[in-house]
Amino acid sequence: MESPYLDYLHRKDRFPRSLVHRPIREFFKDYLDRAPLATRILDAGCGNGIETGPYADHLRVCGIDYQQQYLSFCGETYPAARYAAADLERIPFADASFDVIVLNQVLEHLEQPAAVIGELCRVLSPGGKLLVATPNYGGFGWPLV
């Protein structure tokens, strides 16, 4: 049985928050749609896995998060991807393990963002891409949301 929280994550009518989140999702989709086959993707702070999980049939997707509820949901929803519990300040992968790292709506929640960015750069391959998105909570339109 799906929890009320997980049910909320999949609702299509989460307006007005969708005004903020839709452009972010499109940003990742535009990039990942063009990624070469077998690109190694790390979804750091993967949450519900919606940004990268659908690509696991042709990209090598790995998601990490510290919340077991998210990891369980992702594992059931996107079985072709791999998911693991991990601390973003100590990512359990070797140097240069990933071609692309997605950091979606995580940066604003971190106590030590510089440490996390350093760790992400460690596991990112030379010439790899670190894709970061975060809502601009201080922006002009945020009070409307």
N, CA, C and O atoms as CSV, one atom per row, in Angstrom:
chain,resi,resn,atom,element,x,y,z
A,1,MET,N,N,0.842,-1.188,0.000
A,1,MET,CA,C,0.000,0.000,0.000
A,1,MET,C,C,0.885,1.248,0.000
A,1,MET,O,O,1.835,1.342,0.776
A,2,GLU,N,N,0.577,2.171,-0.845
A,2,GLU,CA,C,1.364,3.385,-0.964
A,2,GLU,C,C,1.029,4.350,0.169
A,2,GLU,O,O,-0.134,4.508,0.540
A,3,SER,N,N,2.062,4.993,0.714
A,3,SER,CA,C,1.846,5.942,1.796
A,3,SER,C,C,1.252,7.234,1.249
A,3,SER,O,O,1.408,7.521,0.062
A,4,PRO,N,N,0.574,8.018,2.082
A,4,PRO,CA,C,0.053,9.314,1.612
A,4,PRO,C,C,1.165,10.217,1.079
A,4,PRO,O,O,0.941,10.987,0.146
A,5,TYR,N,N,2.355,10.129,1.662
A,5,TYR,CA,C,3.464,10.957,1.202
A,5,TYR,C,C,3.879,10.566,-0.212
A,5,TYR,O,O,4.039,11.428,-1.076
A,6,LEU,N,N,4.053,9.273,-0.447
A,6,LEU,CA,C,4.458,8.827,-1.776
A,6,LEU,C,C,3.365,9.105,-2.793
A,6,LEU,O,O,3.662,9.416,-3.947
A,7,ASP,N,N,2.105,8.998,-2.387
A,7,ASP,CA,C,0.997,9.338,-3.267
A,7,ASP,C,C,1.094,10.808,-3.673
A,7,ASP,O,O,0.875,11.139,-4.838
A,8,TYR,N,N,1.417,11.692,-2.729
A,8,TYR,CA,C,1.560,13.115,-3.004
A,8,TYR,C,C,2.669,13.378,-4.026
A,8,TYR,O,O,2.532,14.240,-4.894
A,9,LEU,N,N,3.767,12.627,-3.915
A,9,LEU,CA,C,4.888,12.829,-4.826
A,9,LEU,C,C,4.503,12.623,-6.283
A,9,LEU,O,O,5.107,13.219,-7.175
A,10,HIS,N,N,3.502,11.782,-6.532
A,10,HIS,CA,C,3.136,11.438,-7.899
A,10,HIS,C,C,1.929,12.193,-8.424
A,10,HIS,O,O,1.523,11.997,-9.569
A,11,ARG,N,N,1.364,13.036,-7.616
A,11,ARG,CA,C,0.217,13.816,-8.098
A,11,ARG,C,C,0.665,14.783,-9.171
A,11,ARG,O,O,1.723,15.400,-9.050
A,12,LYS,N,N,-0.112,14.921,-10.200
A,12,LYS,CA,C,0.204,15.826,-11.312
A,12,LYS,C,C,-0.311,17.241,-11.043
A,12,LYS,O,O,0.024,18.172,-11.775
A,13,ASP,N,N,-1.120,17.405,-10.001
A,13,ASP,CA,C,-1.787,18.689,-9.763
A,13,ASP,C,C,-1.194,19.441,-8.570
A,13,ASP,O,O,-1.929,20.060,-7.801
A,14,ARG,N,N,0.114,19.389,-8.414
A,14,ARG,CA,C,0.732,20.041,-7.264
A,14,ARG,C,C,0.949,21.534,-7.514
A,14,ARG,O,O,1.883,22.117,-6.964
A,15,PHE,N,N,0.126,22.142,-8.310
A,15,PHE,CA,C,0.182,23.576,-8.573
A,15,PHE,C,C,-0.039,24.309,-7.245
A,15,PHE,O,O,-0.858,23.839,-6.455
A,16,PRO,N,N,0.619,25.406,-6.951
A,16,PRO,CA,C,1.509,26.196,-7.805
A,16,PRO,C,C,2.978,25.797,-7.711
A,16,PRO,O,O,3.800,26.372,-8.423
A,17,ARG,N,N,3.342,24.835,-6.862
A,17,ARG,CA,C,4.743,24.430,-6.774
A,17,ARG,C,C,5.275,23.962,-8.122
A,17,ARG,O,O,6.472,24.062,-8.389
A,18,SER,N,N,4.393,23.453,-8.968
A,18,SER,CA,C,4.825,22.989,-10.282
A,18,SER,C,C,5.415,24.126,-11.113
A,18,SER,O,O,6.195,23.868,-12.030
A,19,LEU,N,N,5.063,25.370,-10.817
A,19,LEU,CA,C,5.652,26.509,-11.521
A,19,LEU,C,C,7.156,26.551,-11.309
A,19,LEU,O,O,7.898,26.961,-12.202
A,20,VAL,N,N,7.609,26.136,-10.149
A,20,VAL,CA,C,9.032,26.119,-9.819
A,20,VAL,C,C,9.670,24.824,-10.308
A,20,VAL,O,O,10.751,24.848,-10.898
A,21,HIS,N,N,9.021,23.715,-10.073
A,21,HIS,CA,C,9.627,22.417,-10.317
A,21,HIS,C,C,9.616,21.992,-11.788
A,21,HIS,O,O,10.515,21.268,-12.218
A,22,ARG,N,N,8.648,22.413,-12.546
A,22,ARG,CA,C,8.588,22.018,-13.959
A,22,ARG,C,C,9.827,22.463,-14.734
A,22,ARG,O,O,10.401,21.646,-15.453
A,23,PRO,N,N,10.270,23.723,-14.621
A,23,PRO,CA,C,11.480,24.118,-15.352
A,23,PRO,C,C,12.723,23.352,-14.901
A,23,PRO,O,O,13.617,23.083,-15.704
A,24,ILE,N,N,12.774,23.007,-13.629
A,24,ILE,CA,C,13.909,22.228,-13.134
A,24,ILE,C,C,13.895,20.841,-13.760
A,24,ILE,O,O,14.931,20.359,-14.220
A,25,ARG,N,N,12.741,20.199,-13.782
A,25,ARG,CA,C,12.636,18.871,-14.388
A,25,ARG,C,C,12.980,18.928,-15.872
A,25,ARG,O,O,13.630,18.020,-16.389
A,26,GLU,N,N,12.557,19.973,-16.555
A,26,GLU,CA,C,12.862,20.121,-17.981
A,26,GLU,C,C,14.360,20.315,-18.217
A,26,GLU,O,O,14.906,19.828,-19.207
A,27,PHE,N,N,15.016,21.025,-17.306
A,27,PHE,CA,C,16.471,21.224,-17.383
A,27,PHE,C,C,17.185,19.868,-17.387
A,27,PHE,O,O,18.029,19.611,-18.245
A,28,PHE,N,N,16.846,19.012,-16.436
A,28,PHE,CA,C,17.481,17.690,-16.373
A,28,PHE,C,C,17.077,16.823,-17.561
A,28,PHE,O,O,17.919,16.141,-18.146
A,29,LYS,N,N,15.811,16.846,-17.915
A,29,LYS,CA,C,15.327,16.023,-19.028
A,29,LYS,C,C,16.053,16.393,-20.318
A,29,LYS,O,O,16.484,15.508,-21.057
A,30,ASP,N,N,16.193,17.680,-20.596
A,30,ASP,CA,C,16.873,18.122,-21.813
A,30,ASP,C,C,18.293,17.562,-21.878
A,30,ASP,O,O,18.746,17.136,-22.940
A,31,TYR,N,N,18.989,17.563,-20.754
A,31,TYR,CA,C,20.361,17.066,-20.744
A,31,TYR,C,C,20.396,15.541,-20.856
A,31,TYR,O,O,21.127,14.996,-21.683
A,32,LEU,N,N,19.617,14.862,-20.036
A,32,LEU,CA,C,19.668,13.402,-19.998
A,32,LEU,C,C,19.119,12.769,-21.273
A,32,LEU,O,O,19.541,11.673,-21.640
A,33,ASP,N,N,18.206,13.421,-21.942
A,33,ASP,CA,C,17.698,12.905,-23.219
A,33,ASP,C,C,18.812,12.785,-24.267
A,33,ASP,O,O,18.731,11.946,-25.164
A,34,ARG,N,N,19.834,13.608,-24.155
A,34,ARG,CA,C,20.931,13.619,-25.127
A,34,ARG,C,C,22.159,12.840,-24.660
A,34,ARG,O,O,23.133,12.729,-25.404
A,35,ALA,N,N,22.129,12.302,-23.446
A,35,ALA,CA,C,23.295,11.588,-22.922
A,35,ALA,C,C,23.559,10.316,-23.731
A,35,ALA,O,O,22.622,9.596,-24.077
A,36,PRO,N,N,24.819,10.041,-24.031
A,36,PRO,CA,C,25.151,8.814,-24.771
A,36,PRO,C,C,24.777,7.556,-23.974
A,36,PRO,O,O,24.727,7.579,-22.744
A,37,LEU,N,N,24.519,6.475,-24.691
A,37,LEU,CA,C,24.202,5.203,-24.052
A,37,LEU,C,C,25.277,4.834,-23.032
A,37,LEU,O,O,26.466,5.063,-23.253
A,38,ALA,N,N,24.841,4.264,-21.924
A,38,ALA,CA,C,25.721,3.767,-20.857
A,38,ALA,C,C,26.437,4.875,-20.087
A,38,ALA,O,O,27.375,4.591,-19.342
A,39,THR,N,N,26.017,6.125,-20.250
A,39,THR,CA,C,26.571,7.194,-19.432
A,39,THR,C,C,26.351,6.837,-17.967
A,39,THR,O,O,25.274,6.377,-17.586
A,40,ARG,N,N,27.382,7.052,-17.150
A,40,ARG,CA,C,27.307,6.741,-15.718
A,40,ARG,C,C,26.757,7.970,-14.983
A,40,ARG,O,O,27.399,9.019,-14.937
A,41,ILE,N,N,25.556,7.817,-14.410
A,41,ILE,CA,C,24.845,8.916,-13.757
A,41,ILE,C,C,24.792,8.659,-12.252
A,41,ILE,O,O,24.448,7.560,-11.819
A,42,LEU,N,N,25.132,9.668,-11.463
A,42,LEU,CA,C,24.897,9.630,-10.023
A,42,LEU,C,C,23.817,10.651,-9.706
A,42,LEU,O,O,23.971,11.835,-10.005
A,43,ASP,N,N,22.739,10.202,-9.110
A,43,ASP,CA,C,21.689,11.099,-8.619
A,43,ASP,C,C,21.935,11.258,-7.128
A,43,ASP,O,O,21.551,10.403,-6.330
A,44,ALA,N,N,22.575,12.354,-6.762
A,44,ALA,CA,C,22.998,12.608,-5.385
A,44,ALA,C,C,21.857,13.270,-4.614
A,44,ALA,O,O,21.461,14.395,-4.917
A,45,GLY,N,N,21.337,12.558,-3.618
A,45,GLY,CA,C,20.133,13.022,-2.939
A,45,GLY,C,C,18.944,12.745,-3.828
A,45,GLY,O,O,18.143,13.637,-4.108
A,46,CYS,N,N,18.831,11.508,-4.273
A,46,CYS,CA,C,17.895,11.139,-5.348
A,46,CYS,C,C,16.428,11.323,-5.006
A,46,CYS,O,O,15.605,11.421,-5.917
A,47,GLY,N,N,16.067,11.373,-3.726
A,47,GLY,CA,C,14.656,11.528,-3.387
A,47,GLY,C,C,13.828,10.440,-4.039
A,47,GLY,O,O,14.129,9.256,-3.893
A,48,ASN,N,N,12.787,10.832,-4.759
A,48,ASN,CA,C,11.899,9.842,-5.380
A,48,ASN,C,C,12.416,9.320,-6.717
A,48,ASN,O,O,11.750,8.506,-7.356
A,49,GLY,N,N,13.588,9.774,-7.149
A,49,GLY,CA,C,14.228,9.242,-8.341
A,49,GLY,C,C,13.650,9.683,-9.667
A,49,GLY,O,O,14.067,9.190,-10.716
A,50,ILE,N,N,12.708,10.590,-9.644
A,50,ILE,CA,C,11.965,10.962,-10.847
A,50,ILE,C,C,12.843,11.575,-11.942
A,50,ILE,O,O,12.519,11.453,-13.123
A,51,GLU,N,N,13.935,12.222,-11.577
A,51,GLU,CA,C,14.767,12.890,-12.591
A,51,GLU,C,C,15.599,11.892,-13.387
A,51,GLU,O,O,15.775,12.067,-14.593
A,52,THR,N,N,16.115,10.848,-12.740
A,52,THR,CA,C,17.051,9.946,-13.397
A,52,THR,C,C,16.536,8.519,-13.566
A,52,THR,O,O,16.933,7.839,-14.512
A,53,GLY,N,N,15.687,8.060,-12.697
A,53,GLY,CA,C,15.193,6.680,-12.736
A,53,GLY,C,C,14.646,6.245,-14.081
A,53,GLY,O,O,14.940,5.130,-14.515
A,54,PRO,N,N,13.858,7.079,-14.769
A,54,PRO,CA,C,13.322,6.671,-16.064
A,54,PRO,C,C,14.387,6.403,-17.138
A,54,PRO,O,O,14.085,5.796,-18.165
A,55,TYR,N,N,15.619,6.846,-16.910
A,55,TYR,CA,C,16.696,6.662,-17.886
A,55,TYR,C,C,17.502,5.389,-17.644
A,55,TYR,O,O,18.419,5.084,-18.407
A,56,ALA,N,N,17.172,4.648,-16.596
A,56,ALA,CA,C,17.981,3.490,-16.204
A,56,ALA,C,C,17.947,2.353,-17.218
A,56,ALA,O,O,18.757,1.429,-17.133
A,57,ASP,N,N,17.035,2.403,-18.167
A,57,ASP,CA,C,17.012,1.341,-19.184
A,57,ASP,C,C,18.142,1.496,-20.197
A,57,ASP,O,O,18.484,0.529,-20.879
A,58,HIS,N,N,18.734,2.695,-20.314
A,58,HIS,CA,C,19.830,2.872,-21.263
A,58,HIS,C,C,21.009,3.677,-20.722
A,58,HIS,O,O,22.041,3.778,-21.386
A,59,LEU,N,N,20.871,4.244,-19.536
A,59,LEU,CA,C,21.988,4.901,-18.858
A,59,LEU,C,C,22.265,4.132,-17.570
A,59,LEU,O,O,21.380,3.455,-17.048
A,60,ARG,N,N,23.472,4.233,-17.064
A,60,ARG,CA,C,23.846,3.521,-15.838
A,60,ARG,C,C,23.569,4.441,-14.649
A,60,ARG,O,O,24.428,5.226,-14.248
A,61,VAL,N,N,22.375,4.339,-14.096
A,61,VAL,CA,C,21.891,5.244,-13.052
A,61,VAL,C,C,22.126,4.639,-11.672
A,61,VAL,O,O,21.792,3.484,-11.409
A,62,CYS,N,N,22.705,5.448,-10.813
A,62,CYS,CA,C,22.863,5.100,-9.405
A,62,CYS,C,C,22.346,6.284,-8.595
A,62,CYS,O,O,22.753,7.422,-8.831
A,63,GLY,N,N,21.468,6.028,-7.659
A,63,GLY,CA,C,20.957,7.080,-6.796
A,63,GLY,C,C,21.387,6.839,-5.360
A,63,GLY,O,O,21.400,5.703,-4.887
A,64,ILE,N,N,21.740,7.918,-4.672
A,64,ILE,CA,C,22.047,7.809,-3.245
A,64,ILE,C,C,21.208,8.815,-2.481
A,64,ILE,O,O,20.924,9.914,-2.959
A,65,ASP,N,N,20.823,8.414,-1.293
A,65,ASP,CA,C,20.044,9.265,-0.407
A,65,ASP,C,C,20.234,8.718,1.003
A,65,ASP,O,O,20.653,7.572,1.164
A,66,TYR,N,N,19.939,9.502,2.007
A,66,TYR,CA,C,20.049,9.007,3.376
A,66,TYR,C,C,18.710,8.516,3.911
A,66,TYR,O,O,18.656,7.943,4.999
A,67,GLN,N,N,17.631,8.731,3.165
A,67,GLN,CA,C,16.302,8.341,3.632
A,67,GLN,C,C,15.881,7.007,3.013
A,67,GLN,O,O,15.692,6.898,1.802
A,68,GLN,N,N,15.741,6.004,3.869
A,68,GLN,CA,C,15.417,4.659,3.403
A,68,GLN,C,C,14.070,4.611,2.673
A,68,GLN,O,O,13.914,3.835,1.730
A,69,GLN,N,N,13.111,5.416,3.086
A,69,GLN,CA,C,11.804,5.413,2.420
A,69,GLN,C,C,11.955,5.753,0.938
A,69,GLN,O,O,11.330,5.124,0.084
A,70,TYR,N,N,12.781,6.745,0.643
A,70,TYR,CA,C,13.025,7.095,-0.754
A,70,TYR,C,C,13.717,5.957,-1.491
A,70,TYR,O,O,13.327,5.613,-2.606
A,71,LEU,N,N,14.731,5.378,-0.882
A,71,LEU,CA,C,15.490,4.316,-1.543
A,71,LEU,C,C,14.614,3.111,-1.846
A,71,LEU,O,O,14.727,2.513,-2.916
A,72,SER,N,N,13.750,2.755,-0.921
A,72,SER,CA,C,12.835,1.632,-1.151
A,72,SER,C,C,11.895,1.939,-2.313
A,72,SER,O,O,11.680,1.101,-3.188
A,73,PHE,N,N,11.342,3.144,-2.310
A,73,PHE,CA,C,10.437,3.553,-3.382
A,73,PHE,C,C,11.154,3.510,-4.734
A,73,PHE,O,O,10.621,2.973,-5.705
A,74,CYS,N,N,12.362,4.077,-4.793
A,74,CYS,CA,C,13.121,4.107,-6.049
A,74,CYS,C,C,13.432,2.699,-6.540
A,74,CYS,O,O,13.292,2.410,-7.728
A,75,GLY,N,N,13.850,1.830,-5.638
A,75,GLY,CA,C,14.178,0.469,-6.022
A,75,GLY,C,C,13.002,-0.274,-6.625
A,75,GLY,O,O,13.170,-1.066,-7.552
A,76,GLU,N,N,11.811,-0.021,-6.103
A,76,GLU,CA,C,10.603,-0.654,-6.637
A,76,GLU,C,C,10.160,-0.013,-7.952
A,76,GLU,O,O,9.702,-0.704,-8.862
A,77,THR,N,N,10.298,1.294,-8.044
A,77,THR,CA,C,9.803,2.035,-9.204
A,77,THR,C,C,10.753,1.970,-10.396
A,77,THR,O,O,10.309,1.924,-11.543
A,78,TYR,N,N,12.060,1.965,-10.127
A,78,TYR,CA,C,13.070,1.966,-11.188
A,78,TYR,C,C,14.056,0.815,-10.958
A,78,TYR,O,O,15.209,1.058,-10.602
A,79,PRO,N,N,13.621,-0.427,-11.156
A,79,PRO,CA,C,14.470,-1.576,-10.824
A,79,PRO,C,C,15.744,-1.688,-11.664
A,79,PRO,O,O,16.667,-2.398,-11.264
A,80,ALA,N,N,15.824,-1.023,-12.798
A,80,ALA,CA,C,17.037,-1.091,-13.614
A,80,ALA,C,C,18.160,-0.215,-13.053
A,80,ALA,O,O,19.315,-0.359,-13.457
A,81,ALA,N,N,17.834,0.682,-12.135
A,81,ALA,CA,C,18.840,1.547,-11.508
A,81,ALA,C,C,19.327,0.893,-10.214
A,81,ALA,O,O,18.728,-0.062,-9.720
A,82,ARG,N,N,20.425,1.427,-9.679
A,82,ARG,CA,C,20.934,0.977,-8.379
A,82,ARG,C,C,20.723,2.112,-7.384
A,82,ARG,O,O,20.854,3.286,-7.732
A,83,TYR,N,N,20.395,1.754,-6.141
A,83,TYR,CA,C,20.180,2.755,-5.098
A,83,TYR,C,C,20.884,2.314,-3.827
A,83,TYR,O,O,20.923,1.129,-3.499
A,84,ALA,N,N,21.443,3.297,-3.111
A,84,ALA,CA,C,22.176,2.990,-1.890
A,84,ALA,C,C,22.041,4.132,-0.890
A,84,ALA,O,O,21.914,5.297,-1.268
A,85,ALA,N,N,22.070,3.779,0.375
A,85,ALA,CA,C,22.098,4.778,1.445
A,85,ALA,C,C,23.517,5.325,1.539
A,85,ALA,O,O,24.482,4.561,1.580
A,86,ALA,N,N,23.640,6.639,1.572
A,86,ALA,CA,C,24.970,7.248,1.649
A,86,ALA,C,C,24.874,8.679,2.153
A,86,ALA,O,O,23.857,9.354,1.994
A,87,ASP,N,N,25.959,9.113,2.761
A,87,ASP,CA,C,26.140,10.488,3.210
A,87,ASP,C,C,26.855,11.225,2.081
A,87,ASP,O,O,27.887,10.756,1.600
A,88,LEU,N,N,26.337,12.349,1.658
A,88,LEU,CA,C,26.930,13.077,0.540
A,88,LEU,C,C,28.310,13.646,0.859
A,88,LEU,O,O,29.043,14.034,-0.051
A,89,GLU,N,N,28.665,13.699,2.127
A,89,GLU,CA,C,30.008,14.154,2.481
A,89,GLU,C,C,31.030,13.027,2.417
A,89,GLU,O,O,32.235,13.271,2.483
A,90,ARG,N,N,30.547,11.782,2.286
A,90,ARG,CA,C,31.421,10.610,2.195
A,90,ARG,C,C,30.794,9.610,1.218
A,90,ARG,O,O,30.243,8.590,1.630
A,91,ILE,N,N,30.882,9.909,-0.048
A,91,ILE,CA,C,30.247,9.085,-1.090
A,91,ILE,C,C,31.064,7.802,-1.272
A,91,ILE,O,O,32.274,7.858,-1.490
A,92,PRO,N,N,30.399,6.653,-1.182
A,92,PRO,CA,C,31.124,5.369,-1.198
A,92,PRO,C,C,31.463,4.853,-2.606
A,92,PRO,O,O,31.187,3.698,-2.930
A,93,PHE,N,N,32.055,5.705,-3.426
A,93,PHE,CA,C,32.476,5.308,-4.762
A,93,PHE,C,C,33.889,5.823,-5.006
A,93,PHE,O,O,34.333,6.789,-4.384
A,94,ALA,N,N,34.580,5.163,-5.918
A,94,ALA,CA,C,35.951,5.542,-6.260
A,94,ALA,C,C,35.979,6.875,-7.005
A,94,ALA,O,O,34.967,7.325,-7.541
A,95,ASP,N,N,37.133,7.482,-7.027
A,95,ASP,CA,C,37.348,8.702,-7.800
A,95,ASP,C,C,36.935,8.465,-9.251
A,95,ASP,O,O,37.117,7.372,-9.787
A,96,ALA,N,N,36.380,9.492,-9.875
A,96,ALA,CA,C,36.039,9.486,-11.309
A,96,ALA,C,C,35.076,8.367,-11.694
A,96,ALA,O,O,35.194,7.805,-12.782
A,97,SER,N,N,34.126,8.033,-10.822
A,97,SER,CA,C,33.183,6.938,-11.073
A,97,SER,C,C,32.004,7.313,-11.957
A,97,SER,O,O,31.334,6.428,-12.489
A,98,PHE,N,N,31.728,8.619,-12.130
A,98,PHE,CA,C,30.511,9.035,-12.824
A,98,PHE,C,C,30.809,10.086,-13.890
A,98,PHE,O,O,31.691,10.931,-13.738
A,99,ASP,N,N,30.038,9.999,-14.976
A,99,ASP,CA,C,30.158,10.957,-16.077
A,99,ASP,C,C,29.281,12.187,-15.852
A,99,ASP,O,O,29.619,13.290,-16.282
A,100,VAL,N,N,28.164,11.984,-15.180
A,100,VAL,CA,C,27.204,13.058,-14.895
A,100,VAL,C,C,26.706,12.876,-13.470
A,100,VAL,O,O,26.395,11.765,-13.040
A,101,ILE,N,N,26.636,13.979,-12.754
A,101,ILE,CA,C,26.045,13.963,-11.414
A,101,ILE,C,C,24.893,14.948,-11.400
A,101,ILE,O,O,25.035,16.099,-11.813
A,102,VAL,N,N,23.744,14.481,-10.916
A,102,VAL,CA,C,22.549,15.309,-10.758
A,102,VAL,C,C,22.404,15.632,-9.273
A,102,VAL,O,O,22.354,14.733,-8.434
A,103,LEU,N,N,22.337,16.905,-8.964
A,103,LEU,CA,C,22.111,17.382,-7.597
A,103,LEU,C,C,20.886,18.289,-7.663
A,103,LEU,O,O,20.997,19.487,-7.928
A,104,ASN,N,N,19.734,17.707,-7.421
A,104,ASN,CA,C,18.471,18.411,-7.610
A,104,ASN,C,C,17.809,18.747,-6.285
A,104,ASN,O,O,17.400,17.857,-5.539
A,105,GLN,N,N,17.708,20.021,-6.005
A,105,GLN,CA,C,17.024,20.526,-4.825
A,105,GLN,C,C,17.577,19.901,-3.544
A,105,GLN,O,O,16.835,19.495,-2.650
A,106,VAL,N,N,18.897,19.841,-3.492
A,106,VAL,CA,C,19.610,19.288,-2.341
A,106,VAL,C,C,20.500,20.355,-1.718
A,106,VAL,O,O,20.570,20.477,-0.495
A,107,LEU,N,N,21.169,21.116,-2.551
A,107,LEU,CA,C,22.172,22.078,-2.094
A,107,LEU,C,C,21.649,22.998,-0.988
A,107,LEU,O,O,22.369,23.290,-0.034
A,108,GLU,N,N,20.432,23.442,-1.110
A,108,GLU,CA,C,19.873,24.391,-0.137
A,108,GLU,C,C,19.600,23.760,1.225
A,108,GLU,O,O,19.316,24.472,2.188
A,109,HIS,N,N,19.683,22.432,1.318
A,109,HIS,CA,C,19.424,21.736,2.581
A,109,HIS,C,C,20.696,21.313,3.303
A,109,HIS,O,O,20.616,20.786,4.412
A,110,LEU,N,N,21.846,21.522,2.720
A,110,LEU,CA,C,23.102,21.007,3.260
A,110,LEU,C,C,23.704,21.923,4.312
A,110,LEU,O,O,23.678,23.147,4.183
A,111,GLU,N,N,24.247,21.308,5.353
A,111,GLU,CA,C,24.962,22.069,6.377
A,111,GLU,C,C,26.365,22.432,5.907
A,111,GLU,O,O,26.883,23.493,6.256
A,112,GLN,N,N,26.987,21.549,5.111
A,112,GLN,CA,C,28.348,21.758,4.611
A,112,GLN,C,C,28.367,21.650,3.081
A,112,GLN,O,O,28.937,20.702,2.540
A,113,PRO,N,N,27.754,22.606,2.380
A,113,PRO,CA,C,27.680,22.475,0.919
A,113,PRO,C,C,29.038,22.402,0.229
A,113,PRO,O,O,29.183,21.680,-0.757
A,114,ALA,N,N,30.019,23.122,0.719
A,114,ALA,CA,C,31.338,23.082,0.070
A,114,ALA,C,C,31.951,21.689,0.172
A,114,ALA,O,O,32.575,21.219,-0.779
A,115,ALA,N,N,31.781,21.030,1.307
A,115,ALA,CA,C,32.307,19.671,1.479
A,115,ALA,C,C,31.617,18.709,0.521
A,115,ALA,O,O,32.263,17.835,-0.059
A,116,VAL,N,N,30.323,18.865,0.356
A,116,VAL,CA,C,29.576,17.985,-0.550
A,116,VAL,C,C,29.995,18.228,-2.000
A,116,VAL,O,O,30.186,17.274,-2.754
A,117,ILE,N,N,30.136,19.469,-2.388
A,117,ILE,CA,C,30.569,19.775,-3.756
A,117,ILE,C,C,31.962,19.186,-4.007
A,117,ILE,O,O,32.222,18.645,-5.082
A,118,GLY,N,N,32.841,19.289,-3.031
A,118,GLY,CA,C,34.171,18.697,-3.167
A,118,GLY,C,C,34.102,17.189,-3.357
A,118,GLY,O,O,34.827,16.633,-4.182
A,119,GLU,N,N,33.245,16.530,-2.607
A,119,GLU,CA,C,33.080,15.084,-2.720
A,119,GLU,C,C,32.457,14.707,-4.063
A,119,GLU,O,O,32.851,13.710,-4.668
A,120,LEU,N,N,31.503,15.483,-4.526
A,120,LEU,CA,C,30.916,15.227,-5.846
A,120,LEU,C,C,31.964,15.381,-6.944
A,120,LEU,O,O,31.996,14.590,-7.887
A,121,CYS,N,N,32.812,16.386,-6.827
A,121,CYS,CA,C,33.877,16.582,-7.818
A,121,CYS,C,C,34.868,15.418,-7.791
A,121,CYS,O,O,35.428,15.061,-8.827
A,122,ARG,N,N,35.085,14.831,-6.632
A,122,ARG,CA,C,35.990,13.684,-6.520
A,122,ARG,C,C,35.481,12.493,-7.326
A,122,ARG,O,O,36.259,11.828,-8.010
A,123,VAL,N,N,34.169,12.220,-7.246
A,123,VAL,CA,C,33.622,11.046,-7.940
A,123,VAL,C,C,33.218,11.342,-9.385
A,123,VAL,O,O,32.791,10.441,-10.106
A,124,LEU,N,N,33.348,12.584,-9.804
A,124,LEU,CA,C,33.033,12.979,-11.171
A,124,LEU,C,C,34.249,12.748,-12.072
A,124,LEU,O,O,35.368,13.123,-11.719
A,125,SER,N,N,34.029,12.140,-13.216
A,125,SER,CA,C,35.135,11.870,-14.142
A,125,SER,C,C,35.656,13.178,-14.734
A,125,SER,O,O,34.918,14.160,-14.808
A,126,PRO,N,N,36.921,13.197,-15.154
A,126,PRO,CA,C,37.444,14.393,-15.821
A,126,PRO,C,C,36.575,14.727,-17.040
A,126,PRO,O,O,36.270,13.856,-17.856
A,127,GLY,N,N,36.192,15.972,-17.147
A,127,GLY,CA,C,35.320,16.406,-18.238
A,127,GLY,C,C,33.856,16.095,-18.004
A,127,GLY,O,O,33.016,16.393,-18.854
A,128,GLY,N,N,33.533,15.493,-16.853
A,128,GLY,CA,C,32.142,15.173,-16.531
A,128,GLY,C,C,31.335,16.425,-16.224
A,128,GLY,O,O,31.880,17.525,-16.138
A,129,LYS,N,N,30.044,16.246,-16.061
A,129,LYS,CA,C,29.137,17.373,-15.813
A,129,LYS,C,C,28.453,17.217,-14.462
A,129,LYS,O,O,27.913,16.157,-14.144
A,130,LEU,N,N,28.483,18.276,-13.680
A,130,LEU,CA,C,27.749,18.358,-12.422
A,130,LEU,C,C,26.552,19.261,-12.685
A,130,LEU,O,O,26.702,20.470,-12.863
A,131,LEU,N,N,25.368,18.668,-12.709
A,131,LEU,CA,C,24.136,19.411,-12.981
A,131,LEU,C,C,23.455,19.736,-11.658
A,131,LEU,O,O,23.048,18.833,-10.927
A,132,VAL,N,N,23.334,21.013,-11.351
A,132,VAL,CA,C,22.781,21.464,-10.078
A,132,VAL,C,C,21.570,22.340,-10.330
A,132,VAL,O,O,21.599,23.238,-11.172
A,133,ALA,N,N,20.507,22.069,-9.590
A,133,ALA,CA,C,19.326,22.933,-9.647
A,133,ALA,C,C,18.799,23.105,-8.234
A,133,ALA,O,O,18.791,22.170,-7.433
A,134,THR,N,N,18.366,24.303,-7.955
A,134,THR,CA,C,17.769,24.595,-6.663
A,134,THR,C,C,16.756,25.712,-6.860
A,134,THR,O,O,17.020,26.659,-7.600
A,135,PRO,N,N,15.602,25.617,-6.209
A,135,PRO,CA,C,14.629,26.705,-6.342
A,135,PRO,C,C,15.200,27.993,-5.758
A,135,PRO,O,O,15.940,27.962,-4.774
A,136,ASN,N,N,14.863,29.098,-6.355
A,136,ASN,CA,C,15.286,30.397,-5.846
A,136,ASN,C,C,14.222,30.893,-4.869
A,136,ASN,O,O,13.328,31.656,-5.234
A,137,TYR,N,N,14.340,30.443,-3.621
A,137,TYR,CA,C,13.345,30.788,-2.609
A,137,TYR,C,C,13.316,32.285,-2.306
A,137,TYR,O,O,12.337,32.789,-1.756
A,138,GLY,N,N,14.373,32.987,-2.658
A,138,GLY,CA,C,14.396,34.422,-2.419
A,138,GLY,C,C,13.972,35.234,-3.626
A,138,GLY,O,O,14.007,36.465,-3.597
A,139,GLY,N,N,13.574,34.555,-4.679
A,139,GLY,CA,C,13.221,35.242,-5.915
A,139,GLY,C,C,11.905,35.975,-5.842
A,139,GLY,O,O,11.101,35.763,-4.935
A,140,PHE,N,N,11.702,36.830,-6.803
A,140,PHE,CA,C,10.521,37.688,-6.875
A,140,PHE,C,C,9.218,36.889,-6.830
A,140,PHE,O,O,8.282,37.276,-6.129
A,141,GLY,N,N,9.147,35.786,-7.563
A,141,GLY,CA,C,7.904,35.042,-7.686
A,141,GLY,C,C,7.628,34.038,-6.569
A,141,GLY,O,O,6.519,33.513,-6.474
A,142,TRP,N,N,8.626,33.763,-5.720
A,142,TRP,CA,C,8.437,32.704,-4.710
A,142,TRP,C,C,7.254,32.963,-3.774
A,142,TRP,O,O,6.537,32.014,-3.455
A,143,PRO,N,N,7.008,34.208,-3.314
A,143,PRO,CA,C,5.834,34.416,-2.436
A,143,PRO,C,C,4.512,34.000,-3.094
A,143,PRO,O,O,3.565,33.640,-2.395
A,144,LEU,N,N,4.441,34.044,-4.407
A,144,LEU,CA,C,3.234,33.604,-5.099
A,144,LEU,C,C,3.025,32.100,-4.968
A,144,LEU,O,O,1.891,31.623,-4.924
A,145,VAL,N,N,4.125,31.362,-4.908
A,145,VAL,CA,C,4.058,29.910,-4.789
A,145,VAL,C,C,3.627,29.549,-3.376
A,145,VAL,O,O,3.503,28.369,-3.050
